[in-house]
Amino acid sequence: MKKEILIYGLAAIAAITLFGYSIHMFIGGLVAPETETTIIAAGCILAAGGIGILAWDVIKSRRNR
């Protein structure tokens, strides 16, 4: 279980970092820096929520086995 948490945590950090960088590359220079930071933060929070829901579903399905 601890090994899975480590792997899922590492994958989540990598995914959120890549998602934030993708937003930066897409809107960087098109909007004000403050707006860009706000949009990146909102996107990363949404991505973290999505990853959390997916992890919760995996844990729930493994407990039912």
PDB file with one MODEL, atoms N, CA, C and O in Angstrom:
MODEL        1
ATOM      1  N   MET A   1       0.819  -1.192   0.000  1.00  0.00           N
ATOM      2  CA  MET A   1       0.000   0.000   0.000  1.00  0.00           C
ATOM      3  C   MET A   1       0.870   1.266   0.000  1.00  0.00           C
ATOM      4  O   MET A   1       0.565   2.228  -0.704  1.00  0.00           O
ATOM      5  N   LYS A   2       1.955   1.262   0.792  1.00  0.00           N
ATOM      6  CA  LYS A   2       2.827   2.434   0.844  1.00  0.00           C
ATOM      7  C   LYS A   2       3.530   2.655  -0.491  1.00  0.00           C
ATOM      8  O   LYS A   2       3.758   3.792  -0.903  1.00  0.00           O
ATOM      9  N   LYS A   3       3.869   1.561  -1.158  1.00  0.00           N
ATOM     10  CA  LYS A   3       4.526   1.669  -2.456  1.00  0.00           C
ATOM     11  C   LYS A   3       3.575   2.292  -3.483  1.00  0.00           C
ATOM     12  O   LYS A   3       3.993   3.109  -4.304  1.00  0.00           O
ATOM     13  N   GLU A   4       2.299   1.906  -3.434  1.00  0.00           N
ATOM     14  CA  GLU A   4       1.302   2.472  -4.343  1.00  0.00           C
ATOM     15  C   GLU A   4       1.112   3.958  -4.087  1.00  0.00           C
ATOM     16  O   GLU A   4       0.998   4.742  -5.030  1.00  0.00           O
ATOM     17  N   ILE A   5       1.079   4.348  -2.828  1.00  0.00           N
ATOM     18  CA  ILE A   5       0.903   5.761  -2.485  1.00  0.00           C
ATOM     19  C   ILE A   5       2.079   6.578  -3.027  1.00  0.00           C
ATOM     20  O   ILE A   5       1.888   7.670  -3.560  1.00  0.00           O
ATOM     21  N   LEU A   6       3.272   6.052  -2.889  1.00  0.00           N
ATOM     22  CA  LEU A   6       4.458   6.740  -3.403  1.00  0.00           C
ATOM     23  C   LEU A   6       4.389   6.895  -4.926  1.00  0.00           C
ATOM     24  O   LEU A   6       4.678   7.966  -5.458  1.00  0.00           O
ATOM     25  N   ILE A   7       4.010   5.834  -5.612  1.00  0.00           N
ATOM     26  CA  ILE A   7       3.932   5.872  -7.074  1.00  0.00           C
ATOM     27  C   ILE A   7       2.830   6.823  -7.528  1.00  0.00           C
ATOM     28  O   ILE A   7       3.048   7.641  -8.422  1.00  0.00           O
ATOM     29  N   TYR A   8       1.643   6.721  -6.915  1.00  0.00           N
ATOM     30  CA  TYR A   8       0.539   7.615  -7.286  1.00  0.00           C
ATOM     31  C   TYR A   8       0.871   9.066  -6.963  1.00  0.00           C
ATOM     32  O   TYR A   8       0.518   9.966  -7.725  1.00  0.00           O
ATOM     33  N   GLY A   9       1.540   9.298  -5.854  1.00  0.00           N
ATOM     34  CA  GLY A   9       1.918  10.665  -5.486  1.00  0.00           C
ATOM     35  C   GLY A   9       2.903  11.256  -6.470  1.00  0.00           C
ATOM     36  O   GLY A   9       2.768  12.412  -6.870  1.00  0.00           O
ATOM     37  N   LEU A  10       3.881  10.484  -6.860  1.00  0.00           N
ATOM     38  CA  LEU A  10       4.874  10.942  -7.831  1.00  0.00           C
ATOM     39  C   LEU A  10       4.210  11.219  -9.181  1.00  0.00           C
ATOM     40  O   LEU A  10       4.500  12.226  -9.826  1.00  0.00           O
ATOM     41  N   ALA A  11       3.323  10.325  -9.600  1.00  0.00           N
ATOM     42  CA  ALA A  11       2.615  10.531 -10.870  1.00  0.00           C
ATOM     43  C   ALA A  11       1.726  11.771 -10.805  1.00  0.00           C
ATOM     44  O   ALA A  11       1.621  12.509 -11.784  1.00  0.00           O
ATOM     45  N   ALA A  12       1.090  12.003  -9.663  1.00  0.00           N
ATOM     46  CA  ALA A  12       0.225  13.180  -9.511  1.00  0.00           C
ATOM     47  C   ALA A  12       1.032  14.470  -9.573  1.00  0.00           C
ATOM     48  O   ALA A  12       0.621  15.428 -10.227  1.00  0.00           O
ATOM     49  N   ILE A  13       2.169  14.502  -8.902  1.00  0.00           N
ATOM     50  CA  ILE A  13       3.015  15.701  -8.927  1.00  0.00           C
ATOM     51  C   ILE A  13       3.501  15.980 -10.346  1.00  0.00           C
ATOM     52  O   ILE A  13       3.498  17.126 -10.793  1.00  0.00           O
ATOM     53  N   ALA A  14       3.916  14.936 -11.047  1.00  0.00           N
ATOM     54  CA  ALA A  14       4.384  15.115 -12.426  1.00  0.00           C
ATOM     55  C   ALA A  14       3.252  15.601 -13.325  1.00  0.00           C
ATOM     56  O   ALA A  14       3.462  16.482 -14.159  1.00  0.00           O
ATOM     57  N   ALA A  15       2.063  15.042 -13.167  1.00  0.00           N
ATOM     58  CA  ALA A  15       0.934  15.427 -14.012  1.00  0.00           C
ATOM     59  C   ALA A  15       0.520  16.869 -13.759  1.00  0.00           C
ATOM     60  O   ALA A  15       0.240  17.606 -14.705  1.00  0.00           O
ATOM     61  N   ILE A  16       0.478  17.277 -12.509  1.00  0.00           N
ATOM     62  CA  ILE A  16       0.072  18.647 -12.191  1.00  0.00           C
ATOM     63  C   ILE A  16       1.119  19.643 -12.684  1.00  0.00           C
ATOM     64  O   ILE A  16       0.772  20.713 -13.184  1.00  0.00           O
ATOM     65  N   THR A  17       2.395  19.296 -12.546  1.00  0.00           N
ATOM     66  CA  THR A  17       3.460  20.168 -13.054  1.00  0.00           C
ATOM     67  C   THR A  17       3.354  20.324 -14.565  1.00  0.00           C
ATOM     68  O   THR A  17       3.452  21.435 -15.086  1.00  0.00           O
ATOM     69  N   LEU A  18       3.157  19.224 -15.262  1.00  0.00           N
ATOM     70  CA  LEU A  18       3.024  19.270 -16.717  1.00  0.00           C
ATOM     71  C   LEU A  18       1.778  20.051 -17.132  1.00  0.00           C
ATOM     72  O   LEU A  18       1.807  20.789 -18.117  1.00  0.00           O
ATOM     73  N   PHE A  19       0.706  19.893 -16.397  1.00  0.00           N
ATOM     74  CA  PHE A  19      -0.534  20.616 -16.703  1.00  0.00           C
ATOM     75  C   PHE A  19      -0.338  22.118 -16.526  1.00  0.00           C
ATOM     76  O   PHE A  19      -0.760  22.904 -17.375  1.00  0.00           O
ATOM     77  N   GLY A  20       0.296  22.518 -15.436  1.00  0.00           N
ATOM     78  CA  GLY A  20       0.562  23.933 -15.204  1.00  0.00           C
ATOM     79  C   GLY A  20       1.468  24.523 -16.260  1.00  0.00           C
ATOM     80  O   GLY A  20       1.251  25.651 -16.702  1.00  0.00           O
ATOM     81  N   TYR A  21       2.483  23.778 -16.673  1.00  0.00           N
ATOM     82  CA  TYR A  21       3.395  24.249 -17.707  1.00  0.00           C
ATOM     83  C   TYR A  21       2.677  24.357 -19.053  1.00  0.00           C
ATOM     84  O   TYR A  21       2.942  25.276 -19.828  1.00  0.00           O
ATOM     85  N   SER A  22       1.777  23.429 -19.327  1.00  0.00           N
ATOM     86  CA  SER A  22       1.008  23.482 -20.574  1.00  0.00           C
ATOM     87  C   SER A  22       0.142  24.732 -20.625  1.00  0.00           C
ATOM     88  O   SER A  22       0.039  25.376 -21.669  1.00  0.00           O
ATOM     89  N   ILE A  23      -0.473  25.075 -19.514  1.00  0.00           N
ATOM     90  CA  ILE A  23      -1.269  26.299 -19.458  1.00  0.00           C
ATOM     91  C   ILE A  23      -0.372  27.509 -19.690  1.00  0.00           C
ATOM     92  O   ILE A  23      -0.732  28.424 -20.431  1.00  0.00           O
ATOM     93  N   HIS A  24       0.782  27.511 -19.062  1.00  0.00           N
ATOM     94  CA  HIS A  24       1.739  28.611 -19.242  1.00  0.00           C
ATOM     95  C   HIS A  24       2.135  28.768 -20.710  1.00  0.00           C
ATOM     96  O   HIS A  24       2.179  29.885 -21.226  1.00  0.00           O
ATOM     97  N   MET A  25       2.420  27.659 -21.379  1.00  0.00           N
ATOM     98  CA  MET A  25       2.827  27.728 -22.781  1.00  0.00           C
ATOM     99  C   MET A  25       1.669  28.170 -23.678  1.00  0.00           C
ATOM    100  O   MET A  25       1.889  28.805 -24.709  1.00  0.00           O
ATOM    101  N   PHE A  26       0.453  27.840 -23.290  1.00  0.00           N
ATOM    102  CA  PHE A  26      -0.705  28.184 -24.112  1.00  0.00           C
ATOM    103  C   PHE A  26      -1.080  29.658 -23.990  1.00  0.00           C
ATOM    104  O   PHE A  26      -1.370  30.302 -24.998  1.00  0.00           O
ATOM    105  N   ILE A  27      -1.079  30.203 -22.777  1.00  0.00           N
ATOM    106  CA  ILE A  27      -1.552  31.581 -22.589  1.00  0.00           C
ATOM    107  C   ILE A  27      -0.446  32.562 -22.207  1.00  0.00           C
ATOM    108  O   ILE A  27      -0.711  33.755 -22.062  1.00  0.00           O
ATOM    109  N   GLY A  28       0.779  32.085 -22.043  1.00  0.00           N
ATOM    110  CA  GLY A  28       1.875  32.973 -21.661  1.00  0.00           C
ATOM    111  C   GLY A  28       2.080  34.077 -22.679  1.00  0.00           C
ATOM    112  O   GLY A  28       2.214  33.803 -23.871  1.00  0.00           O
ATOM    113  N   GLY A  29       2.105  35.308 -22.231  1.00  0.00           N
ATOM    114  CA  GLY A  29       2.290  36.445 -23.113  1.00  0.00           C
ATOM    115  C   GLY A  29       1.004  37.007 -23.691  1.00  0.00           C
ATOM    116  O   GLY A  29       0.984  38.127 -24.202  1.00  0.00           O
ATOM    117  N   LEU A  30      -0.078  36.224 -23.611  1.00  0.00           N
ATOM    118  CA  LEU A  30      -1.360  36.700 -24.141  1.00  0.00           C
ATOM    119  C   LEU A  30      -2.150  37.488 -23.111  1.00  0.00           C
ATOM    120  O   LEU A  30      -2.971  38.337 -23.461  1.00  0.00           O
ATOM    121  N   VAL A  31      -1.900  37.205 -21.843  1.00  0.00           N
ATOM    122  CA  VAL A  31      -2.615  37.874 -20.755  1.00  0.00           C
ATOM    123  C   VAL A  31      -1.593  38.453 -19.783  1.00  0.00           C
ATOM    124  O   VAL A  31      -0.396  38.188 -19.894  1.00  0.00           O
ATOM    125  N   ALA A  32      -2.070  39.232 -18.846  1.00  0.00           N
ATOM    126  CA  ALA A  32      -1.191  39.806 -17.829  1.00  0.00           C
ATOM    127  C   ALA A  32      -0.592  38.688 -16.963  1.00  0.00           C
ATOM    128  O   ALA A  32      -1.231  37.652 -16.774  1.00  0.00           O
ATOM    129  N   PRO A  33       0.615  38.882 -16.442  1.00  0.00           N
ATOM    130  CA  PRO A  33       1.245  37.850 -15.601  1.00  0.00           C
ATOM    131  C   PRO A  33       0.400  37.452 -14.388  1.00  0.00           C
ATOM    132  O   PRO A  33       0.385  36.282 -14.005  1.00  0.00           O
ATOM    133  N   GLU A  34      -0.300  38.408 -13.784  1.00  0.00           N
ATOM    134  CA  GLU A  34      -1.152  38.084 -12.632  1.00  0.00           C
ATOM    135  C   GLU A  34      -2.308  37.177 -13.052  1.00  0.00           C
ATOM    136  O   GLU A  34      -2.663  36.236 -12.342  1.00  0.00           O
ATOM    137  N   THR A  35      -2.884  37.471 -14.205  1.00  0.00           N
ATOM    138  CA  THR A  35      -3.974  36.648 -14.721  1.00  0.00           C
ATOM    139  C   THR A  35      -3.471  35.249 -15.059  1.00  0.00           C
ATOM    140  O   THR A  35      -4.144  34.256 -14.783  1.00  0.00           O
ATOM    141  N   GLU A  36      -2.297  35.177 -15.650  1.00  0.00           N
ATOM    142  CA  GLU A  36      -1.717  33.883 -15.988  1.00  0.00           C
ATOM    143  C   GLU A  36      -1.503  33.039 -14.731  1.00  0.00           C
ATOM    144  O   GLU A  36      -1.819  31.850 -14.712  1.00  0.00           O
ATOM    145  N   THR A  37      -0.967  33.662 -13.690  1.00  0.00           N
ATOM    146  CA  THR A  37      -0.746  32.944 -12.434  1.00  0.00           C
ATOM    147  C   THR A  37      -2.064  32.441 -11.853  1.00  0.00           C
ATOM    148  O   THR A  37      -2.138  31.313 -11.365  1.00  0.00           O
ATOM    149  N   THR A  38      -3.086  33.260 -11.903  1.00  0.00           N
ATOM    150  CA  THR A  38      -4.399  32.862 -11.386  1.00  0.00           C
ATOM    151  C   THR A  38      -4.974  31.696 -12.181  1.00  0.00           C
ATOM    152  O   THR A  38      -5.514  30.754 -11.602  1.00  0.00           O
ATOM    153  N   ILE A  39      -4.860  31.756 -13.499  1.00  0.00           N
ATOM    154  CA  ILE A  39      -5.399  30.683 -14.342  1.00  0.00           C
ATOM    155  C   ILE A  39      -4.615  29.386 -14.126  1.00  0.00           C
ATOM    156  O   ILE A  39      -5.206  28.308 -14.077  1.00  0.00           O
ATOM    157  N   ILE A  40      -3.299  29.484 -13.999  1.00  0.00           N
ATOM    158  CA  ILE A  40      -2.489  28.292 -13.747  1.00  0.00           C
ATOM    159  C   ILE A  40      -2.865  27.676 -12.398  1.00  0.00           C
ATOM    160  O   ILE A  40      -3.005  26.458 -12.288  1.00  0.00           O
ATOM    161  N   ALA A  41      -3.028  28.509 -11.384  1.00  0.00           N
ATOM    162  CA  ALA A  41      -3.401  27.998 -10.060  1.00  0.00           C
ATOM    163  C   ALA A  41      -4.768  27.320 -10.105  1.00  0.00           C
ATOM    164  O   ALA A  41      -4.945  26.242  -9.537  1.00  0.00           O
ATOM    165  N   ALA A  42      -5.728  27.943 -10.774  1.00  0.00           N
ATOM    166  CA  ALA A  42      -7.064  27.349 -10.873  1.00  0.00           C
ATOM    167  C   ALA A  42      -7.015  26.029 -11.637  1.00  0.00           C
ATOM    168  O   ALA A  42      -7.652  25.053 -11.243  1.00  0.00           O
ATOM    169  N   GLY A  43      -6.262  26.004 -12.724  1.00  0.00           N
ATOM    170  CA  GLY A  43      -6.139  24.771 -13.495  1.00  0.00           C
ATOM    171  C   GLY A  43      -5.478  23.655 -12.711  1.00  0.00           C
ATOM    172  O   GLY A  43      -5.899  22.501 -12.790  1.00  0.00           O
ATOM    173  N   CYS A  44      -4.444  23.994 -11.952  1.00  0.00           N
ATOM    174  CA  CYS A  44      -3.762  22.976 -11.148  1.00  0.00           C
ATOM    175  C   CYS A  44      -4.655  22.461 -10.028  1.00  0.00           C
ATOM    176  O   CYS A  44      -4.605  21.276  -9.695  1.00  0.00           O
ATOM    177  N   ILE A  45      -5.464  23.325  -9.446  1.00  0.00           N
ATOM    178  CA  ILE A  45      -6.398  22.889  -8.407  1.00  0.00           C
ATOM    179  C   ILE A  45      -7.429  21.943  -9.002  1.00  0.00           C
ATOM    180  O   ILE A  45      -7.753  20.920  -8.397  1.00  0.00           O
ATOM    181  N   LEU A  46      -7.950  22.273 -10.180  1.00  0.00           N
ATOM    182  CA  LEU A  46      -8.908  21.379 -10.843  1.00  0.00           C
ATOM    183  C   LEU A  46      -8.266  20.044 -11.208  1.00  0.00           C
ATOM    184  O   LEU A  46      -8.882  18.990 -11.049  1.00  0.00           O
ATOM    185  N   ALA A  47      -7.031  20.092 -11.697  1.00  0.00           N
ATOM    186  CA  ALA A  47      -6.327  18.855 -12.039  1.00  0.00           C
ATOM    187  C   ALA A  47      -6.083  18.003 -10.796  1.00  0.00           C
ATOM    188  O   ALA A  47      -6.238  16.783 -10.839  1.00  0.00           O
ATOM    189  N   ALA A  48      -5.704  18.637  -9.697  1.00  0.00           N
ATOM    190  CA  ALA A  48      -5.486  17.898  -8.450  1.00  0.00           C
ATOM    191  C   ALA A  48      -6.785  17.262  -7.972  1.00  0.00           C
ATOM    192  O   ALA A  48      -6.782  16.135  -7.475  1.00  0.00           O
ATOM    193  N   GLY A  49      -7.888  17.976  -8.119  1.00  0.00           N
ATOM    194  CA  GLY A  49      -9.183  17.404  -7.755  1.00  0.00           C
ATOM    195  C   GLY A  49      -9.529  16.192  -8.612  1.00  0.00           C
ATOM    196  O   GLY A  49     -10.020  15.183  -8.106  1.00  0.00           O
ATOM    197  N   GLY A  50      -9.269  16.299  -9.909  1.00  0.00           N
ATOM    198  CA  GLY A  50      -9.524  15.167 -10.805  1.00  0.00           C
ATOM    199  C   GLY A  50      -8.655  13.967 -10.476  1.00  0.00           C
ATOM    200  O   GLY A  50      -9.130  12.831 -10.483  1.00  0.00           O
ATOM    201  N   ILE A  51      -7.395  14.212 -10.189  1.00  0.00           N
ATOM    202  CA  ILE A  51      -6.497  13.121  -9.815  1.00  0.00           C
ATOM    203  C   ILE A  51      -6.938  12.503  -8.495  1.00  0.00           C
ATOM    204  O   ILE A  51      -6.871  11.286  -8.319  1.00  0.00           O
ATOM    205  N   GLY A  52      -7.388  13.341  -7.570  1.00  0.00           N
ATOM    206  CA  GLY A  52      -7.892  12.828  -6.292  1.00  0.00           C
ATOM    207  C   GLY A  52      -9.103  11.934  -6.473  1.00  0.00           C
ATOM    208  O   GLY A  52      -9.212  10.896  -5.821  1.00  0.00           O
ATOM    209  N   ILE A  53     -10.014  12.328  -7.353  1.00  0.00           N
ATOM    210  CA  ILE A  53     -11.198  11.505  -7.621  1.00  0.00           C
ATOM    211  C   ILE A  53     -10.796  10.168  -8.236  1.00  0.00           C
ATOM    212  O   ILE A  53     -11.339   9.126  -7.870  1.00  0.00           O
ATOM    213  N   LEU A  54      -9.843  10.195  -9.172  1.00  0.00           N
ATOM    214  CA  LEU A  54      -9.378   8.950  -9.778  1.00  0.00           C
ATOM    215  C   LEU A  54      -8.703   8.045  -8.751  1.00  0.00           C
ATOM    216  O   LEU A  54      -8.927   6.834  -8.753  1.00  0.00           O
ATOM    217  N   ALA A  55      -7.882   8.618  -7.878  1.00  0.00           N
ATOM    218  CA  ALA A  55      -7.218   7.822  -6.841  1.00  0.00           C
ATOM    219  C   ALA A  55      -8.237   7.240  -5.869  1.00  0.00           C
ATOM    220  O   ALA A  55      -8.106   6.093  -5.443  1.00  0.00           O
ATOM    221  N   TRP A  56      -9.248   8.025  -5.517  1.00  0.00           N
ATOM    222  CA  TRP A  56     -10.302   7.543  -4.617  1.00  0.00           C
ATOM    223  C   TRP A  56     -11.037   6.372  -5.254  1.00  0.00           C
ATOM    224  O   TRP A  56     -11.361   5.404  -4.566  1.00  0.00           O
ATOM    225  N   ASP A  57     -11.307   6.443  -6.554  1.00  0.00           N
ATOM    226  CA  ASP A  57     -11.997   5.361  -7.247  1.00  0.00           C
ATOM    227  C   ASP A  57     -11.154   4.088  -7.255  1.00  0.00           C
ATOM    228  O   ASP A  57     -11.688   2.994  -7.076  1.00  0.00           O
ATOM    229  N   VAL A  58      -9.843   4.219  -7.462  1.00  0.00           N
ATOM    230  CA  VAL A  58      -8.960   3.048  -7.440  1.00  0.00           C
ATOM    231  C   VAL A  58      -8.953   2.416  -6.057  1.00  0.00           C
ATOM    232  O   VAL A  58      -9.055   1.195  -5.934  1.00  0.00           O
ATOM    233  N   ILE A  59      -8.834   3.225  -5.024  1.00  0.00           N
ATOM    234  CA  ILE A  59      -8.808   2.704  -3.657  1.00  0.00           C
ATOM    235  C   ILE A  59     -10.126   2.020  -3.333  1.00  0.00           C
ATOM    236  O   ILE A  59     -10.135   0.944  -2.735  1.00  0.00           O
ATOM    237  N   LYS A  60     -11.237   2.633  -3.720  1.00  0.00           N
ATOM    238  CA  LYS A  60     -12.558   2.062  -3.451  1.00  0.00           C
ATOM    239  C   LYS A  60     -12.727   0.725  -4.164  1.00  0.00           C
ATOM    240  O   LYS A  60     -13.241  -0.226  -3.574  1.00  0.00           O
ATOM    241  N   SER A  61     -12.304   0.637  -5.418  1.00  0.00           N
ATOM    242  CA  SER A  61     -12.470  -0.616  -6.164  1.00  0.00           C
ATOM    243  C   SER A  61     -11.558  -1.715  -5.631  1.00  0.00           C
ATOM    244  O   SER A  61     -11.925  -2.889  -5.668  1.00  0.00           O
ATOM    245  N   ARG A  62     -10.377  -1.355  -5.136  1.00  0.00           N
ATOM    246  CA  ARG A  62      -9.478  -2.376  -4.591  1.00  0.00           C
ATOM    247  C   ARG A  62      -9.943  -2.892  -3.237  1.00  0.00           C
ATOM    248  O   ARG A  62      -9.669  -4.040  -2.888  1.00  0.00           O
ATOM    249  N   ARG A  63     -10.638  -2.068  -2.475  1.00  0.00           N
ATOM    250  CA  ARG A  63     -11.149  -2.527  -1.185  1.00  0.00           C
ATOM    251  C   ARG A  63     -12.305  -3.496  -1.353  1.00  0.00           C
ATOM    252  O   ARG A  63     -12.520  -4.353  -0.496  1.00  0.00           O
ATOM    253  N   ASN A  64     -13.054  -3.376  -2.444  1.00  0.00           N
ATOM    254  CA  ASN A  64     -14.205  -4.242  -2.679  1.00  0.00           C
ATOM    255  C   ASN A  64     -13.817  -5.609  -3.208  1.00  0.00           C
ATOM    256  O   ASN A  64     -14.673  -6.488  -3.301  1.00  0.00           O
ATOM    257  N   ARG A  65     -12.572  -5.817  -3.553  1.00  0.00           N
ATOM    258  CA  ARG A  65     -12.134  -7.125  -4.062  1.00  0.00           C
ATOM    259  C   ARG A  65     -12.005  -8.122  -2.969  1.00  0.00           C
ATOM    260  O   ARG A  65     -11.646  -9.272  -3.223  1.00  0.00           O
TER     261      ARG A  65
ENDMDL
END
